[in-house]
């Protein structure tokens, strides 16, 4: 099992959540505390400043409303106001200005007296001269520090005679706030450190038993049921550890039972002759026995993680869900031209007690031979029916014509009777060939063998054909002069040679050649009959020994063939322990080969 990283562990998550909750609580408290403290400091500052400004305005109003004649000893309004300024101005008061009704500065507490006698453009002053108070925040032009600006009208006898402009520094208020924020941040860091340490301690009391249970789960997965989880206390986690140990005991018992059943099932499946495939609920193969691997011609390594539709090669036509719903058997052709192989696959759904599908079982049966037999039977019945229907239809037509009065015509009647007789003989030949094939198919069929000189035997058969052929065909003989003794059924091999030579003559052109050859091999003799006929297409060469197979059906029927001659020859040669085959090229003739067992040592005894 993959090791859990520290930052992904519940230990880290528990401590993180714990610290974040404490941090969130402290931040909420801190923000509320700082906000209220800041509001309180600003309110106190403004209240104190407002009271002092009110007293200042009252004093200035007294001086501005006096008659200038009342001043003695060289005193003026400006000097008296400056005297008031000295009592009013403190460190936090940056500047105080007195402006008359004409917006002219008549006094200032600033060291820069250049503004005295000049008109001011302050918006707050303009508002104060019309009787409106102004209070606002701003920044000092030189130090860029925050300041509180208050502009108050100076009234006398309910008339505004001027305005007082006060700029007070709030730097001390903000300095106090900064100190408080630092104290709060320091306290937060200390609290978080203590909280984190406590969180780690508390988290370990939870994660340590859980880590022990995780190790126990890994041991259970590996099949080790002897290890037990340590119980650290009587709380819920301790109860969980006790339950985990109880689960381990039950799993050990269940594992022993399951393993026994699994071995029984595996033994049954392994010794089955049919292929068995099992899947999980997603359709992926989880079990396959050796017969199934051989039937599908796959290795066990390629089957891993494959779906059953991919393994059976039916993913284009079926899905796993459709196989579960239909549950119909399928016939699969998994063979090649050289190795035909047909399977029947039956499906059965694996269901849980609640009815949910847990997988699929597929059983594979090899029905190649059965399908081959059924196909041959169908083809045989169809071919026999076709071969018998043609002459019967012809005979019926001619017999109906004779019954309708054609027998009275001395020219037509003999022709019709001749055709009827020819078709009858054709059916008799067909029935005789079928009976002969039926006898050859019997397992208890016996050959009447005898030791003969095959060289003389072959020469006599060739002589017979050479004397009876009507077309001009040249025979070429490549036959050894020394005797070759083989043990054969002369009647059956005569029929084999008759069929092969008859076919060679049928398809040989006028003036062509038929070549007869005997090759002596280590343990057999090979007989070759070659013609110079039209030849056989490449895809039909291996089929000419099948029953009722004809390359040119129209020409074969015209020449009287039944399509069973070479099939009979094949059965007879194989009954002698030999083999038969053909080689051909279109337009270049055909060569038919067959072999017979030959032992030179036994030949010496017969000589």
C-alpha positions as CSV (number, residue, x, y, z in Angstrom):
1,X,0.0,0.0,0.0
2,X,1.2,3.5,-0.8
3,X,2.6,5.4,2.1
4,X,0.5,8.5,3.1
5,X,2.5,11.7,2.8
6,X,2.6,14.0,5.8
7,X,0.7,16.8,4.2
8,X,-2.0,14.3,3.1
9,X,-2.3,12.6,6.6
10,X,-5.2,13.1,8.9
11,X,-2.6,14.2,11.5
12,X,-1.7,17.2,9.5
13,X,-5.3,17.9,8.6
14,X,-6.5,17.7,12.2
15,X,-3.7,20.1,13.4
16,X,-4.3,22.5,10.5
17,X,-8.1,22.6,11.1
18,X,-7.5,23.1,14.9
19,X,-5.0,25.9,14.3
20,X,-7.1,27.6,11.6
21,X,-10.2,27.6,13.9
22,X,-8.2,29.2,16.7
23,X,-6.7,31.7,14.3
24,X,-10.1,32.5,12.9
25,X,-11.5,33.1,16.4
26,X,-8.5,35.3,17.4
27,X,-8.7,37.2,14.2
28,X,-12.4,37.9,14.7
29,X,-11.8,39.0,18.3
30,X,-8.7,41.0,17.2
31,X,-10.5,42.8,14.4
32,X,-13.5,43.6,16.6
33,X,-11.2,44.8,19.4
34,X,-9.0,46.9,17.2
35,X,-12.0,48.4,15.4
36,X,-13.7,49.4,18.6
37,X,-10.5,50.7,20.1
38,X,-9.7,52.7,17.0
39,X,-13.3,54.1,17.1
40,X,-12.9,55.0,20.8
41,X,-9.6,56.7,20.3
42,X,-10.8,58.7,17.4
43,X,-14.0,59.7,19.2
44,X,-12.1,60.8,22.3
45,X,-9.6,62.7,20.2
46,X,-12.3,64.5,18.2
47,X,-14.4,65.2,21.3
48,X,-11.4,66.7,23.1
49,X,-10.4,68.7,20.0
50,X,-14.0,69.9,19.5
51,X,-14.2,71.3,23.0
52,X,-10.9,73.1,22.7
53,X,-11.9,74.5,19.3
54,X,-15.2,75.7,20.8
55,X,-13.3,77.6,23.5
56,X,-10.8,79.0,20.9
57,X,-13.7,80.2,18.7
58,X,-15.3,81.9,21.7
59,X,-12.1,83.8,22.5
60,X,-11.4,84.7,18.9
61,X,-15.0,85.9,18.5
62,X,-14.5,88.3,21.5
63,X,-11.4,89.7,20.0
64,X,-12.8,90.1,16.5
65,X,-16.0,91.8,17.8
66,X,-14.1,94.4,19.8
67,X,-13.6,97.9,18.5
68,X,-10.0,98.5,17.4
69,X,-10.0,101.7,19.4
70,X,-10.2,99.7,22.6
71,X,-6.7,98.3,22.1
72,X,-4.0,100.2,23.9
73,X,-0.2,99.9,24.3
74,X,0.1,99.1,20.6
75,X,-2.0,95.9,20.8
76,X,-3.9,94.8,17.7
77,X,-6.5,92.1,16.9
78,X,-3.7,90.0,15.3
79,X,-1.4,90.3,18.3
80,X,-4.3,89.4,20.7
81,X,-5.2,86.4,18.5
82,X,-1.6,85.3,18.4
83,X,-1.6,85.5,22.2
84,X,-4.7,83.2,22.3
85,X,-2.9,80.8,19.9
86,X,0.0,80.5,22.3
87,X,-2.3,79.2,25.0
88,X,-4.2,77.0,22.6
89,X,-1.6,75.4,20.3
90,X,-0.1,72.1,21.6
91,X,2.1,69.4,19.9
92,X,-0.9,67.8,18.2
93,X,-2.2,71.2,16.9
94,X,-0.3,71.7,13.7
95,X,-1.8,75.0,12.6
96,X,-4.6,77.4,13.4
97,X,-5.8,80.1,11.1
98,X,-8.3,82.9,11.6
99,X,-10.1,84.2,8.4
100,X,-12.3,87.2,8.2
101,X,-15.5,87.5,6.3
102,X,-13.6,88.5,3.1
103,X,-11.7,85.1,3.1
104,X,-8.5,86.9,4.2
105,X,-6.2,85.2,6.7
106,X,-5.8,87.6,9.6
107,X,-3.7,85.3,11.8
108,X,-1.9,81.9,11.8
109,X,-0.1,79.9,14.4
110,X,2.3,78.6,11.7
111,X,5.9,79.9,11.6
112,X,5.2,80.8,8.0
113,X,3.5,84.2,8.3
114,X,3.4,84.8,4.5
115,X,-0.2,83.6,4.3
116,X,-1.4,86.4,6.6
117,X,-3.2,89.1,4.6
118,X,-3.8,86.7,1.7
119,X,-7.1,85.2,0.6
120,X,-7.6,81.5,1.1
121,X,-9.2,79.1,-1.3
122,X,-10.0,76.3,1.1
123,X,-13.5,74.8,0.4
124,X,-14.0,74.2,4.1
125,X,-13.4,77.9,4.8
126,X,-15.9,78.9,2.2
127,X,-18.5,76.7,3.8
128,X,-17.7,78.0,7.3
129,X,-18.2,81.6,6.1
130,X,-21.7,80.7,5.2
131,X,-22.4,79.3,8.6
132,X,-21.5,75.6,8.1
133,X,-19.2,73.6,10.3
134,X,-16.7,71.2,8.5
135,X,-14.8,68.2,10.0
136,X,-12.7,65.9,7.9
137,X,-9.5,63.9,7.5
138,X,-6.5,65.0,5.4
139,X,-2.8,64.8,5.1
140,X,-0.1,67.3,6.1
141,X,1.5,68.9,3.0
142,X,5.1,68.5,4.4
143,X,5.1,65.3,6.5
144,X,2.2,63.6,4.7
145,X,0.9,62.4,8.1
146,X,-2.8,62.1,8.8
147,X,-4.5,65.2,10.3
148,X,-8.0,66.1,11.4
149,X,-9.3,69.4,9.9
150,X,-12.0,71.4,11.6
151,X,-13.4,74.6,10.2
152,X,-15.9,76.5,12.5
153,X,-17.6,79.8,11.7
154,X,-17.2,82.8,14.1
155,X,-20.6,84.3,14.8
156,X,-21.4,87.7,16.5
157,X,-25.0,88.8,17.0
158,X,-26.1,85.9,14.8
159,X,-23.9,87.0,12.0
160,X,-20.8,85.2,10.7
161,X,-17.8,87.5,11.0
162,X,-15.1,85.0,10.2
163,X,-13.9,81.4,10.5
164,X,-11.4,79.4,12.4
165,X,-9.4,76.7,10.6
166,X,-7.7,74.1,12.8
167,X,-5.4,71.3,11.6
168,X,-4.7,68.7,14.3
169,X,-2.3,65.8,13.9
170,X,-3.7,62.3,14.5
171,X,-0.3,60.6,14.3
172,X,-0.3,59.8,18.0
173,X,-3.7,58.0,17.6
174,X,-2.3,55.9,14.7
175,X,0.9,55.3,16.6
176,X,-1.1,53.9,19.5
177,X,-3.1,51.7,17.1
178,X,0.1,50.4,15.5
179,X,1.4,49.4,19.0
180,X,-1.8,47.7,19.8
181,X,-1.8,45.8,16.5
182,X,1.8,44.6,17.2
183,X,0.8,43.5,20.7
184,X,-2.2,41.6,19.2
185,X,-0.1,40.0,16.4
186,X,2.5,38.9,19.0
187,X,-0.1,37.4,21.2
188,X,-1.7,35.6,18.2
189,X,1.6,34.0,17.2
190,X,2.3,32.9,20.7
191,X,-1.3,31.5,21.0
192,X,-1.0,29.7,17.7
193,X,2.3,28.1,18.7
194,X,0.8,26.8,21.9
195,X,-2.3,25.8,20.0
196,X,-0.3,23.9,17.4
197,X,1.7,22.0,20.1
198,X,-1.6,21.1,21.8
199,X,-3.1,20.1,18.5
200,X,-0.2,17.8,17.6
201,X,-0.5,16.2,21.0
202,X,-4.2,15.7,20.7
203,X,-3.9,14.5,17.0
204,X,-1.4,11.9,18.0
205,X,-3.9,10.4,20.5
206,X,-6.3,9.9,17.5
207,X,-3.9,9.1,14.6
208,X,-1.7,6.7,16.5
209,X,-4.4,4.1,17.0
210,X,-5.6,4.7,13.4
211,X,-2.0,4.2,12.1
212,X,-1.9,0.9,14.0
213,X,-5.3,-0.1,12.4
214,X,-3.9,0.8,9.0
215,X,-0.9,-1.5,9.5
216,X,-3.3,-4.2,10.6
217,X,-5.4,-3.8,7.5
218,X,-2.2,-4.1,5.3
219,X,-1.3,-7.3,7.2
220,X,-4.9,-8.6,6.7
221,X,-4.6,-7.9,3.0
222,X,-1.3,-9.9,2.9
223,X,-3.0,-12.8,4.7
224,X,-1.5,-12.3,8.1
225,X,-4.2,-12.8,10.7
226,X,-2.0,-13.3,13.7
227,X,-1.3,-9.6,14.4
228,X,-3.7,-7.7,16.7
229,X,-4.4,-4.0,17.1
230,X,-3.3,-2.4,20.4
231,X,-6.1,-1.0,22.5
232,X,-5.0,2.5,23.8
233,X,-8.1,3.3,25.8
234,X,-11.8,2.7,26.5
235,X,-13.1,5.5,24.4
236,X,-14.7,5.2,20.9
237,X,-11.3,4.6,19.2
238,X,-10.6,1.9,21.8
239,X,-13.9,0.3,21.0
240,X,-13.1,0.5,17.3
241,X,-9.8,-1.3,18.0
242,X,-11.5,-4.1,19.8
243,X,-14.0,-4.4,17.0
244,X,-11.2,-4.5,14.5
245,X,-9.6,-7.4,16.3
246,X,-12.9,-9.2,16.3
247,X,-13.2,-8.6,12.6
248,X,-9.7,-10.1,12.1
249,X,-10.8,-13.3,13.8
250,X,-13.9,-13.6,11.7
251,X,-11.9,-12.9,8.5
252,X,-9.5,-15.6,9.4
253,X,-12.3,-18.1,9.7
254,X,-13.9,-16.9,6.5
255,X,-10.6,-16.9,4.6
256,X,-10.0,-20.5,5.6
257,X,-13.4,-21.5,4.4
258,X,-13.1,-19.5,1.2
259,X,-9.7,-20.9,0.4
260,X,-10.9,-24.4,0.8
261,X,-13.8,-23.8,-1.6
262,X,-11.6,-22.0,-4.0
263,X,-9.2,-24.9,-4.2
264,X,-12.1,-27.2,-4.9
265,X,-13.4,-24.9,-7.6
266,X,-10.0,-24.3,-9.1
267,X,-9.4,-28.1,-9.3
268,X,-12.8,-28.6,-11.0
269,X,-12.2,-25.8,-13.5
270,X,-8.6,-26.9,-14.2
271,X,-9.7,-30.4,-15.1
272,X,-12.6,-29.5,-17.2
273,X,-12.3,-30.2,-20.9
274,X,-14.5,-27.2,-21.8
275,X,-13.1,-23.6,-21.6
276,X,-14.3,-21.4,-18.7
277,X,-14.0,-17.6,-18.4
278,X,-15.2,-15.5,-15.5
279,X,-15.5,-11.7,-15.3
280,X,-16.1,-9.1,-12.7
281,X,-19.0,-6.6,-12.8
282,X,-17.2,-4.4,-15.3
283,X,-16.7,-7.3,-17.7
284,X,-13.0,-7.7,-17.2
285,X,-11.6,-11.3,-17.2
286,X,-10.7,-12.5,-13.7
287,X,-10.4,-16.2,-14.3
288,X,-9.7,-18.4,-17.3
289,X,-8.6,-22.0,-17.5
290,X,-6.1,-23.7,-19.8
291,X,-8.6,-25.2,-22.2
292,X,-10.1,-21.7,-22.8
293,X,-6.6,-20.3,-23.5
294,X,-5.9,-23.1,-26.0
295,X,-9.3,-22.6,-27.7
296,X,-8.8,-18.9,-28.1
297,X,-5.1,-19.3,-28.9
298,X,-4.0,-16.6,-26.4
299,X,-1.5,-16.4,-23.6
300,X,-2.4,-15.8,-20.0
301,X,-0.4,-12.6,-20.0
302,X,-2.5,-11.0,-22.8
303,X,-5.7,-11.9,-21.0
304,X,-5.0,-9.7,-17.9
305,X,-7.2,-6.6,-17.7
306,X,-8.9,-7.6,-21.1
307,X,-12.7,-7.5,-21.4
308,X,-14.6,-10.6,-22.4
309,X,-15.9,-8.9,-25.6
310,X,-12.3,-8.1,-26.6
311,X,-11.1,-11.6,-25.7
312,X,-13.8,-13.3,-27.8
313,X,-13.5,-10.7,-30.6
314,X,-17.1,-9.6,-30.5
315,X,-16.7,-6.0,-29.2
316,X,-18.0,-4.6,-32.5
317,X,-21.3,-6.5,-32.3
318,X,-21.9,-6.9,-28.5
319,X,-21.3,-5.0,-25.3
320,X,-20.9,-6.6,-21.8
321,X,-24.4,-5.3,-20.9
322,X,-26.0,-6.9,-24.0
323,X,-24.4,-10.3,-23.1
324,X,-26.0,-10.0,-19.6
325,X,-29.4,-9.1,-21.0
326,X,-29.6,-11.6,-23.8
327,X,-27.6,-14.6,-22.3
328,X,-27.9,-16.4,-25.6
329,X,-25.2,-18.8,-26.8
330,X,-22.9,-17.6,-29.6
331,X,-21.2,-19.5,-32.3
332,X,-17.7,-18.1,-33.0
333,X,-15.5,-19.0,-36.0
334,X,-11.9,-18.5,-34.6
335,X,-10.1,-20.7,-37.0
336,X,-8.1,-20.0,-40.2
337,X,-8.1,-21.6,-43.6
338,X,-5.4,-24.0,-42.5
339,X,-7.0,-24.7,-39.0
340,X,-10.8,-24.5,-38.9
341,X,-12.0,-24.0,-35.4
342,X,-15.6,-23.3,-34.3
343,X,-16.7,-22.5,-30.7
344,X,-20.1,-22.3,-29.0
345,X,-20.1,-19.9,-26.1
346,X,-22.8,-20.1,-23.4
347,X,-23.2,-17.3,-20.8
348,X,-24.4,-17.4,-17.2
349,X,-24.8,-14.3,-15.0
350,X,-23.2,-14.2,-11.5
351,X,-25.8,-12.5,-9.2
352,X,-25.6,-11.5,-5.6
353,X,-28.3,-12.2,-3.1
354,X,-29.8,-8.7,-3.7
355,X,-30.1,-9.4,-7.4
356,X,-27.2,-7.2,-8.5
357,X,-25.0,-8.5,-11.3
358,X,-21.5,-9.4,-10.0
359,X,-20.1,-10.8,-13.2
360,X,-20.5,-13.3,-16.1
361,X,-19.5,-16.9,-16.6
362,X,-18.7,-18.0,-20.2
363,X,-18.3,-21.7,-21.1
364,X,-16.6,-22.5,-24.4
365,X,-17.4,-25.7,-26.3
366,X,-15.4,-27.0,-29.3
367,X,-18.0,-27.8,-31.9
368,X,-15.7,-27.8,-34.9
369,X,-16.2,-31.5,-35.7
370,X,-19.9,-31.3,-35.1
371,X,-20.3,-28.3,-37.4
372,X,-18.1,-30.0,-40.0
373,X,-20.3,-33.1,-39.9
374,X,-23.5,-31.0,-40.0
375,X,-22.2,-29.0,-42.9
376,X,-21.1,-32.1,-44.8
377,X,-24.5,-33.7,-44.1
378,X,-26.3,-30.6,-45.4
379,X,-24.1,-30.4,-48.5
380,X,-24.4,-34.2,-49.1
381,X,-28.2,-34.1,-48.9
382,X,-28.3,-31.0,-51.1
383,X,-25.9,-32.5,-53.7
384,X,-27.6,-35.9,-53.8
385,X,-31.0,-34.2,-54.2
386,X,-29.6,-32.0,-56.9
387,X,-27.9,-34.9,-58.8
388,X,-31.0,-37.0,-58.6
389,X,-33.4,-34.2,-59.5
390,X,-31.7,-33.4,-62.8
391,X,-32.0,-36.8,-64.4
392,X,-35.5,-37.4,-62.9
393,X,-36.7,-34.1,-64.3
394,X,-35.3,-35.0,-67.7
395,X,-36.9,-38.5,-67.6
396,X,-40.3,-37.1,-66.5
397,X,-40.3,-34.6,-69.4
398,X,-39.5,-37.3,-72.0
399,X,-41.9,-39.8,-70.5
400,X,-44.7,-37.3,-70.5
401,X,-43.9,-36.5,-74.1
402,X,-44.1,-40.2,-74.9
403,X,-47.3,-40.6,-73.0
404,X,-48.8,-37.7,-75.0
405,X,-48.2,-39.6,-78.2
406,X,-44.6,-39.1,-79.1
407,X,-44.1,-42.9,-78.9
408,X,-46.0,-43.2,-82.2
409,X,-43.3,-41.1,-84.0
410,X,-40.7,-43.6,-85.2
411,X,-38.0,-41.0,-85.4
412,X,-38.5,-39.2,-82.0
413,X,-39.6,-42.1,-79.9
414,X,-36.2,-43.9,-80.1
415,X,-34.3,-40.7,-79.2
416,X,-36.5,-40.1,-76.2
417,X,-36.1,-43.7,-75.0
418,X,-32.3,-43.4,-75.5
419,X,-32.2,-40.2,-73.3
420,X,-34.4,-41.9,-70.7
421,X,-32.1,-44.9,-70.6
422,X,-29.0,-42.7,-70.4
423,X,-30.4,-40.8,-67.4
424,X,-31.4,-44.0,-65.8
425,X,-27.9,-45.4,-66.1
426,X,-26.5,-42.1,-64.7
427,X,-28.7,-42.4,-61.6
428,X,-27.6,-46.1,-61.2
429,X,-24.0,-45.0,-61.3
430,X,-24.7,-42.3,-58.8
431,X,-26.4,-44.7,-56.4
432,X,-23.6,-47.3,-56.8
433,X,-21.0,-44.6,-56.0
434,X,-23.0,-43.5,-53.0
435,X,-23.2,-47.1,-51.8
436,X,-19.5,-47.6,-52.3
437,X,-18.7,-44.4,-50.3
438,X,-21.1,-45.7,-47.6
439,X,-19.1,-48.9,-47.4
440,X,-15.8,-47.0,-47.2
441,X,-17.1,-44.9,-44.4
442,X,-17.8,-47.9,-42.2
443,X,-15.2,-48.6,-39.6
444,X,-15.4,-52.3,-40.1
445,X,-14.7,-52.1,-43.8
446,X,-12.2,-54.8,-44.9
447,X,-9.8,-54.7,-47.9
448,X,-8.9,-57.9,-49.8
449,X,-5.1,-57.3,-50.2
450,X,-2.6,-59.3,-52.1
451,X,1.1,-58.9,-53.0
452,X,1.4,-58.0,-56.7
453,X,3.9,-56.6,-59.1
454,X,2.7,-53.0,-59.3
455,X,4.8,-52.3,-62.5
456,X,3.0,-55.0,-64.5
457,X,-0.4,-54.1,-62.9
458,X,0.0,-50.4,-63.8
459,X,1.2,-51.2,-67.4
460,X,-1.9,-53.4,-68.0
461,X,-4.3,-50.7,-66.9
462,X,-2.6,-48.1,-69.2
463,X,-2.7,-50.6,-72.1
464,X,-6.5,-51.1,-71.6
465,X,-7.1,-47.3,-71.8
466,X,-4.7,-46.9,-74.8
467,X,-6.7,-49.5,-76.7
468,X,-10.1,-48.0,-76.0
469,X,-9.6,-44.2,-76.3
470,X,-11.3,-42.6,-79.3
471,X,-9.5,-39.2,-79.3
472,X,-5.9,-38.9,-80.5
473,X,-4.0,-38.7,-77.2
474,X,-0.3,-39.8,-76.7
475,X,0.6,-41.9,-73.7
476,X,4.1,-41.4,-72.2
477,X,5.3,-44.0,-69.7
478,X,8.0,-43.3,-67.1
479,X,7.7,-46.6,-65.3
480,X,10.7,-48.7,-64.0
481,X,11.3,-52.0,-65.7
482,X,12.1,-53.8,-62.4
483,X,9.2,-55.3,-60.5
484,X,7.8,-53.4,-57.5
485,X,5.9,-55.6,-55.1
486,X,3.2,-53.9,-53.0
487,X,0.3,-55.3,-50.9
488,X,-3.0,-53.8,-52.3
489,X,-6.6,-54.6,-53.0
490,X,-6.3,-54.8,-56.8
491,X,-10.0,-54.1,-57.4
492,X,-9.9,-50.9,-55.3
493,X,-6.6,-49.6,-56.8
494,X,-7.9,-50.4,-60.3
495,X,-10.9,-48.2,-59.6
496,X,-8.6,-45.5,-58.3
497,X,-6.5,-45.5,-61.5
498,X,-9.6,-45.8,-63.6
499,X,-11.0,-42.6,-62.1
500,X,-7.7,-40.7,-62.3
501,X,-7.0,-41.7,-65.9
502,X,-10.6,-41.2,-67.0
503,X,-10.5,-37.6,-65.7
504,X,-7.1,-37.0,-67.5
505,X,-8.5,-38.2,-70.8
506,X,-11.8,-36.3,-70.4
507,X,-10.0,-33.0,-70.1
508,X,-7.1,-33.7,-72.5
509,X,-7.2,-31.8,-75.8
510,X,-7.0,-33.5,-79.2
511,X,-3.3,-34.3,-79.8
512,X,-2.4,-33.9,-76.2
513,X,-0.2,-36.1,-74.0
514,X,-0.9,-38.0,-70.8
515,X,2.3,-38.9,-68.8
516,X,2.4,-41.8,-66.3
517,X,5.2,-41.9,-63.8
518,X,6.3,-44.1,-60.8
519,X,8.7,-42.6,-58.3
520,X,10.4,-44.9,-55.7
521,X,10.7,-43.3,-52.3
522,X,12.3,-44.6,-49.1
523,X,9.1,-46.1,-47.7
524,X,6.5,-45.7,-50.4
525,X,6.0,-45.5,-54.2
526,X,4.5,-42.4,-55.7
527,X,2.3,-42.6,-58.8
528,X,1.8,-39.5,-61.0
529,X,-0.7,-39.0,-63.9
530,X,-0.2,-35.8,-65.8
531,X,-2.4,-34.3,-68.5
532,X,-2.2,-31.2,-70.7
533,X,-5.8,-30.1,-70.2
534,X,-7.2,-26.8,-69.2
535,X,-6.0,-27.1,-65.6
536,X,-7.7,-26.3,-62.3
537,X,-7.9,-22.8,-60.6
538,X,-5.6,-22.4,-57.6
539,X,-8.5,-22.1,-55.1
540,X,-10.1,-25.3,-56.4
541,X,-7.1,-27.7,-56.4
542,X,-7.5,-28.8,-52.8
543,X,-11.3,-29.3,-53.2
544,X,-11.5,-31.7,-56.2
545,X,-11.3,-34.7,-53.8
546,X,-14.4,-33.5,-51.9
547,X,-17.7,-35.2,-52.6
548,X,-19.8,-33.8,-55.4
549,X,-17.2,-31.0,-56.1
550,X,-16.9,-30.0,-59.7
551,X,-14.7,-27.3,-61.1
552,X,-16.8,-27.0,-64.3
553,X,-20.2,-28.4,-63.4
554,X,-21.8,-28.0,-66.8
555,X,-18.9,-29.8,-68.6
556,X,-18.7,-32.6,-66.0
557,X,-22.4,-33.4,-66.3
558,X,-22.1,-33.3,-70.1
559,X,-19.3,-35.9,-69.8
560,X,-21.4,-38.1,-67.5
561,X,-19.5,-37.5,-64.2
562,X,-21.1,-37.8,-60.8
563,X,-18.6,-35.7,-58.8
564,X,-17.7,-38.7,-56.6
565,X,-14.9,-40.4,-58.6
566,X,-12.0,-38.6,-56.9
567,X,-13.7,-38.7,-53.5
568,X,-13.9,-42.5,-53.8
569,X,-10.3,-42.6,-55.0
570,X,-9.2,-40.6,-51.9
571,X,-11.1,-43.0,-49.5
572,X,-9.5,-46.1,-51.2
573,X,-6.0,-44.7,-51.2
574,X,-6.2,-43.6,-47.6
575,X,-7.6,-47.1,-46.7
576,X,-4.3,-48.5,-48.1
577,X,-2.3,-46.1,-45.8
578,X,-1.4,-43.8,-48.7
579,X,-2.2,-40.2,-49.6
580,X,-3.5,-38.5,-52.7
581,X,-3.3,-34.9,-53.9
582,X,-3.0,-32.8,-57.1
583,X,-1.0,-29.9,-58.6
584,X,-2.3,-27.8,-61.4
585,X,-2.0,-24.5,-63.2
586,X,-4.7,-23.0,-65.4
587,X,-3.9,-23.6,-69.0
588,X,-1.0,-25.9,-68.3
589,X,-2.6,-29.2,-67.3
590,X,-3.0,-31.1,-64.0
591,X,-0.9,-33.7,-62.2
592,X,-2.6,-36.2,-59.8
593,X,-0.3,-37.8,-57.2
594,X,-1.0,-40.8,-54.9
595,X,1.3,-42.9,-52.8
596,X,1.2,-46.6,-51.6
597,X,3.3,-48.2,-48.8
598,X,6.4,-49.9,-50.2
599,X,9.0,-52.0,-48.3
600,X,12.0,-53.2,-50.4
601,X,12.9,-55.9,-47.9
602,X,9.6,-57.6,-48.2
603,X,9.8,-57.2,-51.9
604,X,13.0,-59.5,-51.8
605,X,11.0,-62.2,-50.3
606,X,8.4,-62.2,-53.0
607,X,11.0,-62.2,-55.7
